[in-house]
Amino acid sequence: MRVGFIGLGIMGAPMAGHLRDAGHELFLYVRNRRPEGFEAATFCASPAEVAEGSDIVILMLPNTPEVEEVLFAEAGVAAGLSEGKILVDMSSISPIATKAFAARITELGCDYLDAPVSGGEVGAKEATLAIMVGGTAEAFERVRPLFDLMGKNVTHVGAAGDGQTAKVANQIVVGLTIGAVAEALVFAAKAGADPAKVREALMGGFAGSRILEVHGKRMLERTFKPGFRIELHQKDLENALSSARLLQMALPATALCQQLFNSCAAQGGAGWDHSALVRAIELVGRHEIA
Amino acid sequence: MRVGFIGLGIMGAPMAGHLRDAGHELFLYVRNRRPEGFEAATFCASPAEVAEGSDIVILMLPNTPEVEEVLFAEAGVAAGLSEGKILVDMSSISPIATKAFAARITELGCDYLDAPVSGGEVGAKEATLAIMVGGTAEAFERVRPLFDLMGKNVTHVGAAGDGQTAKVANQIVVGLTIGAVAEALVFAAKAGADPAKVREALMGGFAGSRILEVHGKRMLERTFKPGFRIELHQKDLENALSSARLLQMALPATALCQQLFNSCAAQGGAGWDHSALVRAIELVGRHEIA
C-alpha cells in the first residue's frame, strides 16, 4: 500500500519502520535531516505531495498546532488529498480540535481517523503500542492492517475525536494514580513505616494497579530516567484541561495533578520520568521516601 | 486459646465468629444487646474483665476515641491487663495515636499489635480480609493463627503503628484512584465518547487497576449501594489528614479527595458506596456519565 508518514521523530521513525519492513511503499516529508533506514522511501517536497502520492496519510506530531499546520497550511496535506483517501492522526492532541479537523477533511471526501497511542518509545520500537481509534468503522477496517503492524492493543473507541478522548482519559487516570501512590508512599515514610513494605502490603488488594507495581517501584528505587517524560504528561493534561474549559466542565484533581507536575518542572524535572511526581509531594512534605 | 473481643459490630461479629468456630474460648464485652450466636461465650461486665479473662484481647471499634476509651477509661482494658498478654487493635484508627497507645500498653509488660483490615463486611464474613500488622515479630507470630482464621492476606508491615499507616496509605490510594477513574469517565462522556468503550480501551494498559475494573463498572451501571460507605472512607481520610498535620506534611490530592467525598455527603450520599465519588465530579461538570 502507498502510505504517507509525516513526523519521523522518536516515536514516528520506528513506527514508519514497521510499515517499511512489511513492504509498504512510503511517502515521507521531513523539514530537516532525513532519518536513517528510509533510503528506499520517496521524500516529498511538501505535505501536499505526500498526500498526492499516498492512499493513507499518517501523522505523528508533537501537538495540536503542528497537526493543524501540517494539515491546513499552504501546501499542507489537505491541499494534496483527493476523494477516498484516509488521514490517520496518531499524534496525541486535543479531542475538541480533532473534531474540527475531521469535519474539514471529511468535506474533501476523505476519511479521518484519530488514533493516538500509548506505550512510549519502547512500545513504538517493539510494535506493542496500544492504539485508541476514533472514526468510521469502514475506515478503521481499511487501516487496521497498518495499526496491527505498529501496535498490539488496537481499540475502535467510537466516532471522530473519541480516540483522542480515550487517550486523554488514559493520561488522566495514569497521572492521578501516580499522584495517589506518591502521597501514600510519602505519607508511609514520613509516618516512620518502610514504604517498600507498605507497597507490598497494598499490592494485590483493592489499591492494586499497574502504577503501584511499576511506578511505586521506581519511586522507591529513585529511577527517574524516562520512561515517559513529565513534559509530555504536562502536554496531555493541558489537552485535558483546555478541553474541559471548552466543554464547560471541572476536573479538579487533574488540575491539581498538573500543578504537581509543574512543581517538578520548577525543580528542573521536566525531563524526569512522570513517576518523579513523587518529588513534588516530597518537596511539600520536606521528606523523601528513600 | 482464651480470646477477648470488644466491638461486635458489622465487622467484629463475623470475625469473632470465625474464632469461636475454631474452638477458641471467647470473652466478650458489649454495651447493649448481645449478638446472636455467642451463647457459649463469657460476657464480661467491663473491658477490664475481658482483659483479665483472656490471653489476647482484640478490639474492632469505630475510630480513635472509642479505642482510647475502651483501653484507658476506668475499668478499661488497660486496668485488666497483666504481663505477657497481647492487645490487638483491628480497628482502623490514627497511626499517630496508635503509637502513643502502644507505648502505654507496652509499659504494662504487654505487647501491642495494630492490625487494621481491608475487605469490608464481605471479607469479614468470608474470612478473606487483608490484615496489615504493626508490632513486634514475636507478638505477630503468636497472634498469627488467629489472623489466619479471619483473613487471607496477612502482612507484618513493621513496628507499632505501621499497620495503621499501611491502612491509611491503602485508603489514600483507593480514594484517589476512584477520583482518577471518575474524572476520566466523566470527561469521556462529556466529550461525547462512550465511557464504557473508553474504560475498555484503558483496561489492561498502564491505566489498569482494580478500581477501574470494579468501581469503573459501578459508575457506568450506577450501582452505588455499598460496598464501602463514603462516610467510612471520609473517616479514613480524616485519619490521613489529621496525621499529616501532626507530621507536618502536605497531602494535597488526599485533601481534595476528602472535599469531593464531602460534596457527595452534601448531596445526601454519606451512605453511598465510595465509587459514587463520581457524583461529585458529575455535579461540578453538570454532566452524568450514564
Chai-1 contact restraints between the chains, C-beta under 6 A:
chainA,res_idxA,chainB,res_idxB,connection_type,confidence,min_distance_angstrom,max_distance_angstrom,comment,restraint_id
A,P95,B,A191,contact,1.0,0.0,6.0,A-B,restraint_1
A,S118,B,G205,contact,1.0,0.0,6.0,A-B,restraint_2
A,A130,B,G205,contact,1.0,0.0,6.0,A-B,restraint_3
A,M132,B,A201,contact,1.0,0.0,6.0,A-B,restraint_4
A,T155,B,A201,contact,1.0,0.0,6.0,A-B,restraint_5
A,V157,B,K197,contact,1.0,0.0,6.0,A-B,restraint_6
A,V157,B,A201,contact,1.0,0.0,6.0,A-B,restraint_7
A,G158,B,A193,contact,1.0,0.0,6.0,A-B,restraint_8
A,G158,B,D194,contact,1.0,0.0,6.0,A-B,restraint_9
A,G158,B,K197,contact,1.0,0.0,6.0,A-B,restraint_10
A,D162,B,A193,contact,1.0,0.0,6.0,A-B,restraint_11
A,T165,B,A188,contact,1.0,0.0,6.0,A-B,restraint_12
A,T165,B,A191,contact,1.0,0.0,6.0,A-B,restraint_13
A,T165,B,A193,contact,1.0,0.0,6.0,A-B,restraint_14
A,A166,B,V198,contact,1.0,0.0,6.0,A-B,restraint_15
A,A166,B,A201,contact,1.0,0.0,6.0,A-B,restraint_16
A,A169,B,A184,contact,1.0,0.0,6.0,A-B,restraint_17
A,A169,B,F187,contact,1.0,0.0,6.0,A-B,restraint_18
A,A169,B,A188,contact,1.0,0.0,6.0,A-B,restraint_19
A,A169,B,V198,contact,1.0,0.0,6.0,A-B,restraint_20
A,N170,B,L202,contact,1.0,0.0,6.0,A-B,restraint_21
A,N170,B,A207,contact,1.0,0.0,6.0,A-B,restraint_22
A,I172,B,E183,contact,1.0,0.0,6.0,A-B,restraint_23
A,I172,B,A184,contact,1.0,0.0,6.0,A-B,restraint_24
A,V173,B,A180,contact,1.0,0.0,6.0,A-B,restraint_25
A,V173,B,A184,contact,1.0,0.0,6.0,A-B,restraint_26
A,V173,B,A207,contact,1.0,0.0,6.0,A-B,restraint_27
A,V174,B,F206,contact,1.0,0.0,6.0,A-B,restraint_28
A,V174,B,A207,contact,1.0,0.0,6.0,A-B,restraint_29
A,L176,B,A180,contact,1.0,0.0,6.0,A-B,restraint_30
A,T177,B,T177,contact,1.0,0.0,6.0,A-B,restraint_31
A,T177,B,A180,contact,1.0,0.0,6.0,A-B,restraint_32
A,G179,B,A253,contact,1.0,0.0,6.0,A-B,restraint_33
A,A180,B,V173,contact,1.0,0.0,6.0,A-B,restraint_34
A,A180,B,L176,contact,1.0,0.0,6.0,A-B,restraint_35
A,A180,B,T177,contact,1.0,0.0,6.0,A-B,restraint_36
A,E183,B,I172,contact,1.0,0.0,6.0,A-B,restraint_37
A,E183,B,L251,contact,1.0,0.0,6.0,A-B,restraint_38
A,E183,B,A253,contact,1.0,0.0,6.0,A-B,restraint_39
A,E183,B,T254,contact,1.0,0.0,6.0,A-B,restraint_40
A,A184,B,A169,contact,1.0,0.0,6.0,A-B,restraint_41
A,A184,B,I172,contact,1.0,0.0,6.0,A-B,restraint_42
A,A184,B,V173,contact,1.0,0.0,6.0,A-B,restraint_43
A,F187,B,A169,contact,1.0,0.0,6.0,A-B,restraint_44
A,A188,B,T165,contact,1.0,0.0,6.0,A-B,restraint_45
A,A188,B,A169,contact,1.0,0.0,6.0,A-B,restraint_46
A,K190,B,L247,contact,1.0,0.0,6.0,A-B,restraint_47
A,K190,B,M249,contact,1.0,0.0,6.0,A-B,restraint_48
A,A191,B,P95,contact,1.0,0.0,6.0,A-B,restraint_49
A,A191,B,T165,contact,1.0,0.0,6.0,A-B,restraint_50
A,A193,B,G158,contact,1.0,0.0,6.0,A-B,restraint_51
A,A193,B,D162,contact,1.0,0.0,6.0,A-B,restraint_52
A,A193,B,T165,contact,1.0,0.0,6.0,A-B,restraint_53
A,D194,B,G158,contact,1.0,0.0,6.0,A-B,restraint_54
A,K197,B,V157,contact,1.0,0.0,6.0,A-B,restraint_55
A,K197,B,G158,contact,1.0,0.0,6.0,A-B,restraint_56
A,V198,B,A166,contact,1.0,0.0,6.0,A-B,restraint_57
A,V198,B,A169,contact,1.0,0.0,6.0,A-B,restraint_58
A,A201,B,M132,contact,1.0,0.0,6.0,A-B,restraint_59
A,A201,B,T155,contact,1.0,0.0,6.0,A-B,restraint_60
A,A201,B,V157,contact,1.0,0.0,6.0,A-B,restraint_61
A,A201,B,A166,contact,1.0,0.0,6.0,A-B,restraint_62
A,L202,B,N170,contact,1.0,0.0,6.0,A-B,restraint_63
A,G205,B,S118,contact,1.0,0.0,6.0,A-B,restraint_64
A,G205,B,A130,contact,1.0,0.0,6.0,A-B,restraint_65
A,F206,B,V174,contact,1.0,0.0,6.0,A-B,restraint_66
A,F206,B,R210,contact,1.0,0.0,6.0,A-B,restraint_67
A,A207,B,N170,contact,1.0,0.0,6.0,A-B,restraint_68
A,A207,B,V173,contact,1.0,0.0,6.0,A-B,restraint_69
A,A207,B,V174,contact,1.0,0.0,6.0,A-B,restraint_70
A,G208,B,R210,contact,1.0,0.0,6.0,A-B,restraint_71
A,S209,B,S209,contact,1.0,0.0,6.0,A-B,restraint_72
A,R210,B,F206,contact,1.0,0.0,6.0,A-B,restraint_73
A,R210,B,G208,contact,1.0,0.0,6.0,A-B,restraint_74
A,L247,B,K190,contact,1.0,0.0,6.0,A-B,restraint_75
A,M249,B,K190,contact,1.0,0.0,6.0,A-B,restraint_76
A,M249,B,G285,contact,1.0,0.0,6.0,A-B,restraint_77
A,A250,B,V284,contact,1.0,0.0,6.0,A-B,restraint_78
A,A250,B,G285,contact,1.0,0.0,6.0,A-B,restraint_79
A,L251,B,E183,contact,1.0,0.0,6.0,A-B,restraint_80
A,P252,B,L256,contact,1.0,0.0,6.0,A-B,restraint_81
A,A253,B,G179,contact,1.0,0.0,6.0,A-B,restraint_82
A,A253,B,E183,contact,1.0,0.0,6.0,A-B,restraint_83
A,A253,B,L256,contact,1.0,0.0,6.0,A-B,restraint_84
A,T254,B,E183,contact,1.0,0.0,6.0,A-B,restraint_85
A,L256,B,P252,contact,1.0,0.0,6.0,A-B,restraint_86
A,L256,B,A253,contact,1.0,0.0,6.0,A-B,restraint_87
A,L256,B,L256,contact,1.0,0.0,6.0,A-B,restraint_88
A,V284,B,A250,contact,1.0,0.0,6.0,A-B,restraint_89
A,G285,B,M249,contact,1.0,0.0,6.0,A-B,restraint_90
A,G285,B,A250,contact,1.0,0.0,6.0,A-B,restraint_91
